[in-house]
Amino acid sequence: MRIIFIYVLLFSVKLSAQIPVDDCKQVTDIALAEQLAHQRIVEGTYNILGNTSASNNFDVTYYRCEWEVNPAVRFISGKVTVYFFITTGTGNIQLDLMNPLIVDSVKQRNQVLVKQHTSNTLTVNFSSPINAGVLDSISIYYRGVPPNTGFGSFIQDQHLGIPVMWSLSEPYGSRDWWPCKNGLDDKADSIDIYITSPAQYRAASNGLLQSETLIAGNTQKVTHWKHRYPIATYLMCFAVTNYVVFNNSVQLGNITLPMQTHCYPESLTAFQNGTQNTLNAIQLFHNTFGDYPFIKEKYGHVQFGWGGGMEHQTASFMVSLNESLVAHELGHQWFGDKITCASWEDIWLNEGFATFLAAFYMEDKYPANKIAARKSVINNITSATGGSVWVDDTTSVGRIFSGRLSYNKGSYLLYMLRWKLGDAVFFNALRSYLLDPQLAYGFANTNDLVHHLEQASGQNLAEFFKDWFKGQGYPTYNVQWTPVGSQHVNIKMNQTTSHTSVDFFELPVALTFKNATQEKTIVVDNKTNGETFFRNIGFIADTVLIDPEYWLVTKNNVSSKVPDAVAGQNIVQVFPNPIKDHFSVYMRKMASASANINLYNAGGQLVYTKNIVLTNGSEYLDVPSKHLPAGTYF
């Protein structure tokens, strides 16, 4: 009998769970469509204009917007009434409004106030200072031809020769056509929108339609929309043309949610045929992520002529009902509208999530397309070696809305978190994030999301977000594996990174071992370069696939079978190192037919013993150690 002494250090290490899932289709279409529109933007516009010059001494509670437009003429006149709380006692406030628009007057309780309108800032001087905590209001009367910035924040166009007008204010365009607070720091609690237009047209906007009233000898129509949820200024909208309107509904638990569509007459059949996909997606997202955020009102589609979609709150503007576009803009109602990124640096909280939700819907409906779709997205992300999800230049609209980084790589942060944390934890964390009273119907940054992910998982995700959010690039794996006996493999995980900002990406990696008749997938939680793992796969493999379901952003991975180079006899190996909740002893090429394993702690006490019979000079033994205290053992 041969006596074997084993020397180990025991460490307590928390393990991650990984649960695979299903599919996606056409997930790159949305980013591509929106990127094509972004390319029309003259870069540099916002380098000069910046974001907002509105003062922070007041908090908007309500906007009543009364606009008069004719879709055949690029012009707007209006009266915008702003209700606000003064947060710091002051004699004036500043709002955002572009200089080309003319402010005729500003009134407070019918008293005309002194104003200045320079440098795209409207300064309103009160007749006497207002103390902090006071609720007050002003009405701004203005008119003019809005400048054309952003994605085209105020567009006058045609469809089949019929005039059409629409707004699209993301990211900085609200001030192009109405006075407001233009930043990502203040949502109005509610809004009313009144649109006066020629009587032959219909006007769409946020919330619920209250009335359509003919005036001026039936030549004009006033359309009143009401929305009673908090809303960011860039999500407020209107569109006017000869719309056809039709209604659907979807059952969400005990609530019947109205679904209302405004589309061009020539598109009626296509929009009617495509609406069922929207209803299905609403149910899927409602059941997975929590209640549709504006469940007391409606969800709607409004057709417009821009090459993509825009997630205006309760009224997504759609060029068509492309299925993944539908799911993308709908997903924004949870991620982007209910919770809005607090900075354009964190736009992935809007666009990465919406891209992920579109993929989630497409994978659920078209599971056979899952792998091809994921490969396509990863190929786009890895088409360049650098680039972070974090937006390092918010003066560039093209950088904010980078399809490769904000949309696709942002969505894959969520894929990797889902893989790393497991379905139950991941989705619980997202539901908790959406329900957080400090965030819901407000603004959030990436750290707010991290907090909920860590709370739900019990894991520290600082390293993950340092590498994948702020860091650039991706890993490439070189997996070397050696068959050990007839059932085991020794695995060495080597990694190179595409960008110097990250020296190593810590990830759980799936490895599928195969031969002509057998297959087994294992997961190794790879935390260091060159780390080795010893696993029982139960057969002799001839092939290894790395991340076969494409959960991870990687490129050019290779695996190689390495012969067992250990020579001699009486070979004893202990795996893994460092030890987690067990250790394994593998003995091979042993000279005797049996062995006795004795494990001693540092005080010389015998804490474990095992007598084994060696078959053909080898044996594998899995030894539980979770009840042993950390320390040195012999």
Residue pairs with C-beta under 8 A, 6 or more apart in sequence:
1 592
1 594
1 595
1 596
1 611
2 570
2 590
2 591
2 592
2 594
2 595
2 596
3 595
3 596
3 598
4 572
4 585
4 587
4 595
4 596
4 597
4 598
5 598
5 600
5 634
6 572
6 574
6 583
6 585
6 597
6 599
6 633
6 634
7 632
7 633
7 634
8 574
8 577
8 579
8 583
8 632
8 633
9 578
9 579
9 630
9 631
9 632
9 633
10 579
10 583
10 625
10 628
10 629
10 630
10 631
10 633
11 578
11 579
11 580
11 630
12 630
13 578
13 580
13 581
14 458
14 459
15 525
15 580
15 581
16 420
16 421
16 422
16 459
16 508
16 525
17 421
17 422
17 425
18 419
18 420
18 422
18 508
18 510
18 523
19 422
19 423
19 424
20 419
20 510
20 549
20 551
21 363
21 418
21 423
22 363
22 364
22 367
22 370
23 362
23 363
23 364
23 365
23 366
23 367
23 368
23 369
23 370
23 371
23 373
24 358
24 359
24 360
24 362
24 363
24 366
24 369
24 370
24 373
24 374
24 377
25 323
25 324
25 362
25 363
25 365
25 366
25 369
25 373
26 322
26 323
26 324
26 362
26 373
27 324
27 355
27 358
27 359
27 362
27 373
27 376
27 377
27 408
27 411
28 376
28 377
28 380
28 403
28 408
29 322
29 324
29 325
30 308
30 309
30 324
30 325
30 328
30 354
30 355
30 358
30 407
31 351
31 355
31 403
31 404
31 407
31 408
32 403
33 307
33 308
33 309
33 319
33 325
34 307
34 308
34 309
34 401
34 403
34 407
35 401
35 402
35 403
36 307
36 308
37 151
37 152
37 306
37 307
37 308
38 151
38 397
38 398
38 401
39 398
40 151
40 152
41 150
41 151
41 397
41 398
43 396
43 397
43 398
45 149
45 397
46 149
46 172
46 395
46 396
46 397
47 395
47 396
49 120
49 149
49 172
50 395
51 172
51 182
51 183
51 344
51 394
52 96
52 172
52 175
52 181
52 182
52 183
53 94
53 96
53 119
53 120
53 121
54 93
54 94
54 95
54 96
54 121
54 180
54 181
54 182
54 183
55 90
55 92
55 93
55 94
56 87
56 88
56 185
57 86
57 87
57 88
57 90
57 93
58 84
58 85
58 86
58 87
58 90
58 93
59 84
59 85
59 87
59 186
60 82
60 83
60 84
60 180
60 181
60 186
60 187
60 188
61 83
61 84
61 85
61 135
61 188
61 189
61 190
62 81
62 82
62 83
62 188
62 189
62 190
62 191
63 80
63 81
63 82
63 83
63 180
63 188
63 191
63 192
63 236
64 80
64 81
64 191
64 192
64 193
64 194
65 78
65 80
65 81
65 178
65 191
65 192
65 193
65 194
65 236
66 78
66 79
66 80
66 81
66 194
66 196
67 76
67 77
67 78
67 178
67 193
67 194
67 195
67 196
67 238
68 76
68 77
68 78
68 195
68 196
68 197
69 75
69 76
69 165
69 195
69 196
69 197
69 238
69 240
70 163
70 165
70 197
70 198
71 156
71 163
71 164
71 165
71 197
71 198
71 201
71 240
71 241
72 156
72 163
72 198
73 156
74 145
74 146
74 154
74 156
74 165
75 143
75 144
75 145
76 101
76 143
76 144
76 145
76 146
76 154
76 177
76 178
77 142
77 143
77 144
78 141
78 142
78 143
78 178
79 139
79 140
79 141
79 142
80 139
80 140
80 142
80 178
80 179
80 180
81 137
81 138
81 139
81 140
82 95
82 137
82 138
82 139
82 140
82 179
82 180
83 135
83 136
83 137
84 93
84 135
84 136
84 137
85 133
85 134
85 135
86 130
86 131
86 132
86 133
86 134
86 136
87 132
88 132
89 129
89 130
89 131
89 132
90 126
90 129
90 130
91 125
91 126
91 128
91 129
91 130
92 123
92 124
92 125
92 126
93 123
93 124
94 121
94 122
94 123
94 124
95 121
95 122
95 124
95 140
95 179
95 180
95 181
96 120
96 121
96 122
96 174
96 175
96 179
96 180
96 181
96 182
97 103
97 117
97 120
97 121
97 122
97 140
97 142
97 175
97 178
97 179
97 180
98 120
98 146
98 147
98 149
98 175
98 176
99 117
99 118
99 119
99 120
100 144
100 145
100 146
100 147
101 142
101 143
101 144
101 146
101 177
102 142
102 143
102 144
103 115
103 117
103 122
103 140
103 141
103 142
103 179
104 141
104 142
104 143
105 112
105 115
105 140
105 141
106 112
106 113
106 115
106 122
106 124
106 138
106 139
106 140
106 141
107 113
107 138
107 139
107 141
108 126
108 127
108 136
108 137
108 138
108 139
111 127
113 124
113 125
113 126
113 127
113 138
114 124
114 125
115 122
115 123
115 124
115 125
116 122
116 123
116 125
117 123
120 175
122 140
122 179
124 138
124 140
130 136
140 179
142 178
142 179
146 153
146 154
146 176
146 177
147 176
148 154
148 155
148 176
149 172
149 173
149 176
150 168
150 169
150 170
150 171
150 172
150 173
150 176
150 397
151 168
151 170
151 173
151 306
151 310
151 397
152 168
152 306
153 167
153 168
153 169
153 173
153 174
153 176
153 177
154 165
154 167
154 173
154 176
154 177
155 165
155 166
155 167
155 168
155 304
155 305
155 306
156 163
156 164
156 165
157 163
157 164
157 165
157 166
157 305
158 164
159 241
159 264
159 266
159 305
160 264
160 266
162 241
162 242
162 264
163 241
164 239
164 240
164 241
164 264
164 304
164 305
165 239
165 240
165 241
166 237
166 238
166 239
166 240
166 302
166 304
166 305
166 306
166 317
167 173
167 177
167 236
167 237
167 238
167 239
168 237
168 304
168 306
168 310
168 317
169 176
169 177
169 233
169 234
169 235
169 236
169 237
170 234
170 235
170 310
171 234
171 344
171 397
171 400
171 401
172 182
172 234
173 234
174 180
174 182
174 233
174 234
174 236
175 182
180 233
181 233
182 233
182 234
184 232
184 340
184 341
184 342
184 343
184 344
184 443
185 342
185 443
187 230
187 231
187 232
187 340
187 441
187 442
187 443
188 230
188 231
188 233
189 230
190 226
190 227
190 228
190 229
190 230
190 231
191 206
191 207
191 226
191 227
191 231
191 236
192 224
192 225
192 226
192 227
193 205
193 206
193 207
193 224
193 225
193 226
193 227
193 236
193 238
194 222
194 223
194 224
194 225
195 203
195 205
195 222
195 223
195 225
195 238
195 240
196 215
196 220
196 221
196 222
196 223
197 203
197 220
197 221
197 223
197 240
198 219
198 220
198 221
199 214
199 218
199 219
199 220
199 221
200 242
201 221
201 240
201 241
201 242
201 243
202 212
202 221
202 223
202 240
202 241
202 242
202 243
202 245
202 262
203 221
203 223
203 225
203 238
203 239
203 240
204 225
204 237
204 238
204 239
204 240
204 243
204 262
204 300
204 302
204 315
205 223
205 225
205 227
205 236
205 237
205 238
205 239
205 315
206 225
206 227
206 231
206 235
206 236
206 237
206 312
206 313
206 314
206 315
207 225
207 226
207 227
207 228
207 229
207 297
207 298
207 314
207 315
208 225
208 226
208 227
208 297
208 298
209 223
209 224
209 225
209 260
210 224
210 225
210 226
211 222
211 223
211 224
212 221
212 222
212 223
212 224
213 221
213 222
213 223
213 224
214 220
214 221
215 221
215 222
227 297
227 313
227 314
228 296
228 297
229 293
229 294
229 296
229 297
229 313
229 314
229 441
230 441
230 442
231 313
231 337
232 337
232 340
235 311
235 312
235 313
235 337
235 340
236 312
236 313
237 302
237 310
237 312
237 315
237 317
239 262
239 302
239 304
239 317
241 264
242 264
242 265
243 262
243 263
243 264
243 302
243 303
244 262
244 263
244 264
244 265
244 268
245 260
245 261
245 262
246 260
246 261
246 263
246 268
246 271
246 272
247 258
247 259
247 260
247 261
248 258
248 259
248 260
248 261
248 275
248 279
249 256
249 257
249 258
249 259
250 256
250 257
250 259
250 279
250 282
250 283
251 257
251 283
252 282
252 283
252 286
252 291
252 292
252 295
253 286
255 295
257 282
257 292
257 295
257 298
257 299
258 297
258 298
258 299
259 275
259 278
259 279
259 282
259 298
259 299
259 300
260 298
260 299
260 300
260 301
261 271
261 272
261 275
261 300
261 301
261 302
262 300
262 301
262 302
262 303
263 271
263 301
263 302
263 303
264 303
267 303
267 320
270 320
270 321
271 301
271 303
271 321
273 321
274 320
274 321
274 323
274 326
275 301
275 321
277 321
277 323
277 326
277 327
278 299
278 301
278 321
278 326
278 330
280 365
281 326
281 327
281 330
281 361
282 292
282 299
282 330
284 360
284 361
284 364
285 292
285 330
285 331
285 334
285 357
285 361
286 292
288 360
288 427
289 334
289 357
289 427
289 430
289 431
289 434
290 334
290 431
290 434
290 435
292 299
292 333
292 334
293 333
293 334
293 337
293 338
293 434
293 441
294 313
294 314
294 333
294 337
294 338
297 314
298 314
299 314
299 316
299 330
299 333
300 314
300 315
300 316
301 315
301 316
301 317
301 318
301 321
301 326
302 312
302 315
302 316
302 317
302 318
303 317
303 318
303 319
303 320
304 310
304 317
304 318
304 319
305 319
306 317
306 319
307 319
308 319
308 325
309 316
309 317
309 318
309 319
309 325
309 328
309 329
310 316
310 317
310 329
311 329
311 332
311 333
311 336
311 337
311 350
311 354
313 333
313 337
314 333
316 329
316 330
316 332
316 333
318 325
318 326
318 329
319 325
323 362
324 358
324 359
324 361
324 362
325 358
327 357
327 358
327 360
327 361
327 362
328 354
328 355
328 357
328 358
329 354
330 357
331 353
331 354
331 356
331 357
331 358
331 361
332 350
332 353
332 354
334 353
334 357
334 434
335 349
335 350
335 353
335 354
335 357
336 349
336 350
336 351
336 353
336 354
338 434
338 440
338 441
339 349
339 433
339 434
339 439
339 440
339 441
339 442
339 443
339 444
340 350
340 442
340 443
340 444
341 347
341 348
341 349
341 350
341 443
341 444
341 445
342 443
342 444
342 445
343 394
343 445
344 391
344 394
344 400
345 390
345 391
345 392
345 394
346 390
346 391
346 444
346 445
346 446
347 391
347 400
347 401
347 406
347 410
348 389
348 390
348 406
348 409
348 410
348 413
348 446
348 469
349 444
349 445
349 446
349 449
351 401
351 406
351 407
351 410
352 389
352 406
352 407
352 409
352 410
352 411
352 413
352 414
353 410
353 411
353 414
355 407
355 408
355 410
355 411
356 410
356 411
356 414
356 415
359 373
359 374
359 377
359 411
359 415
362 369
362 373
363 369
363 370
363 373
370 549
371 549
371 550
374 415
374 549
374 550
374 551
375 550
377 408
377 411
377 412
378 412
378 550
378 553
378 554
378 555
380 403
380 404
380 408
381 404
381 405
381 408
381 409
381 412
381 474
381 553
382 474
382 498
382 553
382 554
382 555
383 404
384 404
385 472
385 473
385 498
385 499
386 472
386 473
386 498
386 499
386 501
387 402
387 404
387 405
387 409
387 472
387 473
388 405
388 469
388 470
388 471
388 472
388 501
389 405
389 406
389 409
389 410
389 413
389 468
389 469
390 446
390 469
390 470
391 399
391 400
391 402
391 405
391 406
392 399
393 399
394 400
400 406
401 407
409 553
412 553
413 468
413 469
415 551
415 552
416 464
416 468
416 507
416 551
416 552
416 553
417 426
417 453
417 461
417 464
418 426
418 551
419 508
419 551
419 552
420 464
420 507
420 508
421 429
421 453
421 456
421 457
421 459
425 456
425 457
426 453
426 456
428 456
429 452
429 453
429 455
429 456
429 457
430 452
432 452
432 455
432 456
433 439
433 444
433 448
433 449
433 452
433 453
434 440
436 448
436 452
438 448
439 448
446 465
446 469
450 461
450 462
450 465
453 459
453 461
454 460
454 461
463 506
464 506
467 502
467 505
467 506
468 505
468 553
470 501
471 499
471 501
471 502
472 498
472 499
472 501
472 502
473 497
473 498
473 499
473 501
473 502
474 497
474 498
474 505
474 553
474 554
474 555
475 495
475 496
475 497
475 498
475 504
475 505
475 507
475 552
475 554
476 495
476 496
476 497
476 498
476 554
476 555
476 556
476 557
477 493
477 494
477 495
477 509
477 546
477 554
477 557
477 558
477 559
478 494
478 495
478 496
478 557
478 558
478 559
478 560
479 491
479 492
479 493
479 494
479 511
479 544
479 546
479 557
479 558
479 559
479 560
480 491
480 492
480 494
480 559
480 560
480 562
481 489
481 490
481 491
481 492
481 511
481 513
481 541
481 544
481 559
481 560
481 561
481 562
482 489
482 490
482 491
482 561
482 562
482 563
482 564
483 489
483 540
483 541
483 561
483 564
484 490
484 534
484 564
484 586
484 588
485 586
485 588
485 618
485 620
486 539
486 540
487 536
487 537
487 538
487 539
487 540
487 620
488 534
488 535
488 536
488 537
488 586
488 620
489 513
489 534
489 535
489 537
489 541
490 532
490 533
490 534
490 564
490 573
490 575
491 511
491 524
491 532
491 533
491 534
491 535
492 530
492 531
492 532
492 562
493 509
493 524
493 526
493 529
493 530
493 531
493 532
493 533
494 529
494 530
495 504
495 505
495 526
495 529
497 503
497 504
497 505
498 555
504 528
504 529
506 526
506 527
507 526
507 552
508 523
508 524
508 525
508 526
509 523
509 524
509 526
509 546
509 547
509 552
510 521
510 522
510 523
510 546
510 547
510 548
510 549
510 551
511 521
511 522
511 523
511 524
511 544
511 545
511 546
511 559
512 519
512 520
512 521
512 544
512 545
512 548
513 519
513 520
513 521
513 522
513 537
513 539
513 541
513 543
513 544
514 541
514 542
514 543
514 544
514 545
515 539
515 540
515 541
515 542
515 543
516 542
518 538
518 539
518 541
520 537
520 538
520 539
520 541
521 548
522 535
522 537
524 531
524 533
524 535
532 575
532 576
532 577
533 575
533 576
534 573
534 575
534 576
534 584
534 586
536 620
536 622
542 561
543 559
544 559
544 561
545 559
546 554
546 557
546 559
547 554
547 557
566 589
568 589
569 589
569 590
569 591
570 589
570 590
570 591
571 587
571 588
571 589
571 590
572 585
572 586
572 587
573 585
573 586
573 587
574 583
574 584
574 585
574 586
575 583
575 584
575 586
576 583
576 584
579 625
581 624
581 625
581 626
582 622
582 623
582 624
582 625
582 626
583 623
583 625
584 620
584 621
584 622
584 623
585 597
585 620
585 621
585 623
586 618
586 619
586 620
586 621
587 595
587 614
587 618
587 619
587 620
587 621
588 617
588 618
589 617
589 618
590 614
590 617
590 618
590 619
591 617
592 614
593 613
593 614
594 611
594 612
594 613
594 614
595 611
595 612
595 614
595 619
596 609
596 610
596 611
596 612
597 608
597 609
597 610
597 611
597 612
597 621
597 623
598 606
598 608
598 609
599 606
599 607
599 608
599 609
599 623
599 633
599 634
600 606
600 607
600 633
600 634
601 607
601 628
601 631
601 632
601 633
601 634
602 631
602 632
602 633
602 634
607 628
607 633
608 623
608 628
610 621
610 623
612 619
612 621
613 619
